[in-house]
Amino acid sequence: MSIEQLKAEATALSDTDRKELIGYLLALGRKRTAEYWDRMKAKIEDRNPSHWVAEDDLDRALGLNSPEA
């Protein structure tokens, strides 16, 4: 399958499925080092609300609110 075919298929996905695909692709691109996962674990376990990212802010940072998303 070509990149153009993949793009066309991604365009046809529902918003929910597209967000799942984005998450999957981001995960593929992440380092698989112990250091990365230790940092990620600490962030997930962080109970301080001042360190949290609002869903709208995340969507904006990832460009998920734009018309072409």
N, C-alpha and C positions, 0 to 999 in steps of 0.2 A: 504494500500500500504506500502510495507517495505522500509526501508532506501535505500537498494540496488536497488530497483525498481525506487525510486526517483532519485538516482544518475545516473542510466542508462538513464532515461528520460531527465535529465539535460544535459547529454553528447550529446544527439541527437539534442539539441536545436541549433538554429542559434546563431551567436554571439550577435545579437541584442536582441533576446529573453533571452539569458543567462544573459546578462548585466541587463536586466529588472528584471529577477528573483533574481539576486544578490542584486540589490537595494531593492527589496521587502523583502528579508530575512534580510538584514541589518536593514531595518526599523522595522521589527518585534522584533529585538533584542535590539532596543534602549529603553532607559528609557522614560516613558511617563510623566515625571514630568514637571511642569511649568518651573523650572530652566533650564532644558535641552532645551526646546523649546524656551525660552528667549535667551539663548546662540546661538542656531541655527539661530534664526531670525536675531540676530545681525551679525552673520557671512554672511548670505545671503545678507543682506543689506549693507555690507561693500563695499564701492566703491574704496578702496585703492588697486590698482593692486599689490602692494608688498605683500599683504596678500592673494592673490589668489593662487590656486593650478592649475598647468598646467594639462591638460587632460592626457598627457603621464606620468606625475609623479604620478597621481592618479592610472592609469592603472598599473604602475609598483608597487606601494605600495600595491595594491590589488591582484597582481599576475596575472593580466589579459593579460599580454604580454607573459606569459610562454606557452609552447606548450600544456600543459594539461588544459589550461584555456578554 
